[in-house]
C-alpha cells in the first residue's frame, strides 16, 4: 500500500525539485563498460542530454524508424527497387540523429558564449562578500538559457544540501562543454582549499575568453577542410540515389555483374569506415 506524504505534516512536496528526482531514461546500463554497445548507447544518451531537448531517447529512435520507413517507402513506390529503398531508408534514419547533433552544436556554442559574462558576474558577486553558494544563486537567477537552466539545476542541488563539487559534477557531461569542466574543477578546488575567490574567478574568466578566441581562430582556419570532409561524407549516398532515381535499371546493371556487385560492397564498407574516421577527427578538432 502506497504511503501518502500528506499524512505527515512535516513533509512538504517541493515542485522545484521534481526535475532532479525524476528518473532519466538511458540506454547505457554500465557507462564504465568497455564494450562497443555500451559506448554507442552512452554516446546516444549524451547526445540527447546535451542537445537540450525534452525528447526521450526512445522517442528519437522511434522518429528514426518512422523517417526510415517513410523515405524508404516513398523510394520503393517510385522505383520499386530494394537497394534504392535501403539507401533511402538509411538516409531517413540518419535525419533525426543529424538534427539532434545540430541542436547540440548550437546549444554548446551558445553556452560557450555565455560563460565569460557568467563567470564575470560571479566574480562581481564575490567582491560584495557573498559566499560561493550565494554567488551561484545570483548568476543562476540572472543568466539566460541554456546555461542559466543548467545553473538553476545546480542551484537546486545546493539547496538540497549537496556540496559544490557534487552539485556541479554532472554539469560538464550534461553540456559537453570543456570550459565548464575547467569551471567546475576550479570551484571544487576552491571549496576544498579556500583562497581568493575573486582572483580565481577573474583568472578563470580571462582563460575562458582566451580559449574562445583560440577556438574561433581555429575554426576560421580549418573551415574549408571541415566543409570538404562533410561533403565527402554526404555526397556519395546522394549521388548513388540520384542515379538510381534517374535510371530505373541502374542498380540492376551495376549488381548484375560480379565486379560491379563486389565494387559496390567494397565502396560501401570503405564509406562506412571513412565516415567513422572523419567524424572522430571532426569531434576532436571542435572541442568547446
C-alpha positions as CSV (number, residue, x, y, z in Angstrom):
1,X,0.0,0.0,0.0
2,X,1.4,3.3,-1.0
3,X,2.1,5.9,1.7
4,X,0.6,9.4,1.2
5,X,3.1,12.0,2.2
6,X,0.2,14.4,3.0
7,X,-0.4,12.3,6.2
8,X,2.8,13.7,7.6
9,X,2.6,17.5,8.2
10,X,6.4,17.8,8.5
11,X,6.9,16.6,4.9
12,X,6.2,19.1,2.1
13,X,6.3,18.2,-1.6
14,X,8.6,20.7,-3.4
15,X,7.7,21.1,-7.1
16,X,11.0,22.8,-7.9
17,X,12.9,19.5,-7.0
18,X,10.8,17.4,-9.4
19,X,13.3,17.7,-12.3
20,X,16.1,16.4,-10.0
21,X,14.3,13.4,-8.6
22,X,12.7,12.1,-11.8
23,X,14.3,9.0,-13.4
24,X,16.1,9.8,-16.6
25,X,15.7,7.3,-19.4
26,X,19.1,6.0,-20.5
27,X,20.2,3.1,-22.8
28,X,23.6,2.7,-21.3
29,X,23.3,0.3,-18.3
30,X,27.0,0.4,-17.4
31,X,28.9,3.6,-18.6
32,X,32.2,2.2,-17.3
33,X,32.0,-0.9,-19.5
34,X,34.4,-1.1,-22.5
35,X,32.0,-2.8,-24.9
36,X,31.2,-1.2,-28.2
37,X,27.4,-1.5,-27.5
38,X,27.8,0.4,-24.2
39,X,29.9,3.1,-25.8
40,X,27.3,3.6,-28.6
41,X,24.5,3.7,-26.0
42,X,26.4,6.1,-23.9
43,X,27.1,8.4,-26.9
44,X,23.4,8.3,-27.7
45,X,22.4,9.2,-24.1
46,X,24.9,12.1,-24.0
47,X,23.6,13.3,-27.4
48,X,20.0,13.5,-26.0
49,X,21.0,15.2,-22.8
50,X,23.4,17.7,-24.4
51,X,21.0,18.6,-27.2
52,X,18.7,20.2,-24.6
53,X,15.6,18.7,-26.0
54,X,12.9,17.1,-23.8
55,X,12.5,14.2,-26.2
56,X,13.4,10.9,-24.7
57,X,15.9,8.6,-26.4
58,X,13.2,6.1,-27.2
59,X,11.1,8.7,-28.9
60,X,14.1,9.8,-31.0
61,X,14.7,6.2,-32.0
62,X,11.0,5.9,-33.0
63,X,11.4,9.0,-35.1
64,X,14.4,7.4,-36.8
65,X,12.3,4.3,-37.6
66,X,9.4,6.5,-38.9
67,X,11.7,8.6,-41.1
68,X,13.3,5.4,-42.5
69,X,10.0,3.8,-43.3
70,X,8.6,7.0,-44.8
71,X,11.6,7.8,-47.0
72,X,12.3,4.1,-47.9
73,X,8.6,3.5,-48.7
74,X,8.5,6.6,-50.9
75,X,11.5,5.3,-52.8
76,X,10.0,1.8,-53.2
77,X,6.8,3.3,-54.5
78,X,8.6,5.4,-57.0
79,X,11.2,2.9,-58.3
80,X,10.3,-0.5,-56.7
81,X,14.0,-1.4,-56.2
82,X,15.2,-2.9,-52.9
83,X,18.7,-1.5,-53.0
84,X,17.5,2.0,-53.6
85,X,14.8,1.5,-50.9
86,X,17.6,0.5,-48.5
87,X,19.7,3.6,-49.3
88,X,16.7,5.9,-48.9
89,X,15.7,4.2,-45.6
90,X,19.3,4.6,-44.2
91,X,19.3,8.3,-45.1
92,X,15.9,8.8,-43.5
93,X,17.1,7.1,-40.3
94,X,20.0,9.4,-40.0
95,X,17.9,12.6,-40.4
96,X,16.6,12.8,-36.7
97,X,20.1,12.0,-35.3
98,X,21.6,14.7,-37.5
99,X,19.0,17.2,-36.3
100,X,19.9,16.3,-32.7
101,X,23.6,16.7,-33.4
102,X,22.9,20.1,-34.9
103,X,20.8,21.2,-31.9
104,X,23.7,20.0,-29.6
105,X,26.2,22.0,-31.5
106,X,24.2,25.2,-31.4
107,X,23.5,24.8,-27.7
108,X,27.1,24.2,-26.9
109,X,28.1,27.3,-28.9
110,X,25.6,29.4,-27.1
111,X,26.7,28.1,-23.7
112,X,30.3,28.9,-24.5
113,X,29.5,32.4,-25.5
114,X,27.6,32.9,-22.2
115,X,30.4,31.7,-20.0
116,X,32.7,34.7,-19.8
117,X,29.9,37.0,-18.8
118,X,28.6,34.5,-16.3
119,X,32.0,34.0,-14.6
120,X,32.5,37.8,-14.6
121,X,29.2,38.3,-12.9
122,X,30.1,35.6,-10.3
123,X,33.3,37.5,-9.6
124,X,31.5,40.7,-9.1
125,X,29.1,39.0,-6.7
126,X,32.0,37.6,-4.8
127,X,33.5,41.1,-4.4
128,X,30.4,42.1,-2.4
129,X,31.3,39.5,0.2
130,X,28.9,36.7,-0.8
131,X,29.8,33.1,-0.4
132,X,30.3,30.7,-3.3
133,X,26.8,29.2,-2.8
134,X,25.3,32.7,-2.8
135,X,27.3,33.7,-6.0
136,X,25.8,30.6,-7.7
137,X,22.3,31.7,-6.8
138,X,22.9,35.2,-8.2
139,X,24.3,34.0,-11.6
140,X,21.7,31.3,-11.9
141,X,18.9,33.8,-11.5
142,X,20.5,36.4,-13.9
143,X,21.8,34.1,-16.7
144,X,19.5,33.2,-19.6
145,X,19.1,29.7,-21.0
146,X,20.6,27.4,-21.9
147,X,23.4,28.0,-19.4
148,X,21.0,29.5,-16.9
149,X,18.9,26.4,-17.0
150,X,21.9,24.2,-16.1
151,X,22.9,26.6,-13.3
152,X,19.4,26.6,-11.9
153,X,19.6,22.8,-11.7
154,X,23.0,23.1,-9.8
155,X,21.4,25.7,-7.5
156,X,18.6,23.4,-6.6
157,X,21.1,20.7,-5.8
158,X,22.9,23.1,-3.5
159,X,19.6,23.8,-1.8
160,X,19.1,20.1,-1.2
161,X,22.3,20.1,0.8
162,X,24.9,18.8,-1.7
163,X,28.4,20.2,-1.8
164,X,29.5,22.5,-4.6
165,X,31.6,19.7,-6.1
166,X,28.7,17.2,-6.1
167,X,26.2,19.9,-7.4
168,X,28.4,20.7,-10.4
169,X,29.7,17.2,-11.0
170,X,27.2,16.4,-13.9
171,X,27.4,19.9,-15.5
172,X,30.2,19.1,-18.0
173,X,28.6,15.8,-19.1
174,X,25.2,17.4,-19.4
175,X,26.5,20.2,-21.7
176,X,29.6,18.6,-23.3
177,X,31.4,21.9,-23.0
178,X,35.1,21.5,-22.0
179,X,35.3,25.0,-20.5
180,X,32.6,24.0,-18.0
181,X,34.9,21.2,-16.8
182,X,37.5,23.8,-16.1
183,X,35.0,26.0,-14.3
184,X,33.7,23.0,-12.2
185,X,37.2,22.0,-11.3
186,X,38.1,25.5,-10.2
187,X,35.1,25.7,-7.9
188,X,35.7,22.3,-6.4
189,X,39.4,23.1,-5.7
190,X,38.4,26.4,-4.1
191,X,35.9,24.8,-1.9
192,X,38.5,22.3,-0.7
193,X,41.5,24.6,-0.3
194,X,40.0,28.0,0.1
195,X,41.7,31.1,-1.1
196,X,40.8,34.3,-3.0
197,X,37.6,33.5,-4.8
198,X,37.6,36.8,-6.7
199,X,41.0,36.2,-8.1
200,X,40.2,32.6,-9.1
201,X,37.1,33.8,-11.0
202,X,38.9,36.7,-12.7
203,X,41.6,34.4,-13.9
204,X,39.0,31.9,-15.0
205,X,37.1,34.5,-17.0
206,X,40.3,35.6,-18.8
207,X,41.2,31.9,-19.5
208,X,37.7,31.2,-21.0
209,X,37.9,34.4,-23.1
210,X,41.3,33.4,-24.5
211,X,40.1,29.9,-25.2
212,X,37.0,31.2,-27.1
213,X,39.3,33.4,-29.1
214,X,41.6,30.5,-29.9
215,X,38.7,28.2,-30.9
216,X,37.4,31.0,-33.2
217,X,40.7,31.3,-35.0
218,X,41.0,27.5,-35.2
219,X,37.5,27.2,-36.8
220,X,38.2,30.0,-39.2
221,X,41.5,28.4,-40.4
222,X,40.0,24.9,-40.7
223,X,36.5,25.7,-42.1
224,X,37.5,24.7,-45.7
225,X,38.9,21.3,-44.5
226,X,35.9,20.6,-42.3
227,X,33.4,21.5,-45.1
228,X,35.3,19.3,-47.6
229,X,35.2,16.4,-45.1
230,X,31.5,16.8,-44.6
231,X,30.9,17.0,-48.3
232,X,32.8,13.8,-48.8
233,X,30.6,12.0,-46.3
234,X,27.3,13.3,-47.7
235,X,27.9,13.4,-51.4
236,X,28.3,9.6,-52.3
237,X,24.9,8.4,-50.9
238,X,23.1,11.3,-52.7
239,X,24.9,10.6,-56.0
240,X,24.0,6.9,-55.8
241,X,20.4,7.8,-55.0
242,X,20.4,10.3,-57.9
243,X,21.5,7.8,-60.5
244,X,19.0,5.3,-59.0
245,X,16.1,7.6,-59.5
246,X,17.4,8.9,-62.9
247,X,17.8,5.4,-64.4
248,X,15.5,2.6,-63.0
249,X,17.8,-0.1,-64.4
250,X,21.0,1.5,-63.0
251,X,21.3,-0.8,-59.9
252,X,20.3,-3.9,-61.9
253,X,23.1,-3.2,-64.4
254,X,25.5,-2.4,-61.5
255,X,24.7,-5.5,-59.5
256,X,24.2,-7.8,-62.5
257,X,28.0,-8.1,-62.9
258,X,30.2,-9.8,-60.3
259,X,32.8,-7.0,-60.4
260,X,30.1,-4.3,-60.1
261,X,28.5,-6.0,-57.1
262,X,31.9,-6.5,-55.4
263,X,32.8,-2.9,-56.1
264,X,29.6,-1.7,-54.6
265,X,30.2,-3.8,-51.4
266,X,33.8,-2.6,-51.0
267,X,32.7,1.1,-51.7
268,X,30.0,0.8,-49.0
269,X,32.4,-0.7,-46.5
270,X,35.1,2.0,-47.2
271,X,32.4,4.7,-47.0
272,X,31.4,3.4,-43.5
273,X,35.0,3.3,-42.3
274,X,35.7,6.7,-43.7
275,X,32.6,8.2,-42.1
276,X,33.6,6.9,-38.6
277,X,37.2,8.1,-39.1
278,X,36.2,11.6,-40.3
279,X,33.6,12.1,-37.6
280,X,36.2,11.2,-34.9
281,X,38.6,13.7,-36.4
282,X,35.9,16.4,-36.6
283,X,34.9,15.7,-33.0
284,X,38.5,16.1,-31.7
285,X,39.0,19.3,-33.6
286,X,35.9,21.2,-32.5
287,X,36.2,20.9,-28.7
288,X,34.2,23.5,-27.0
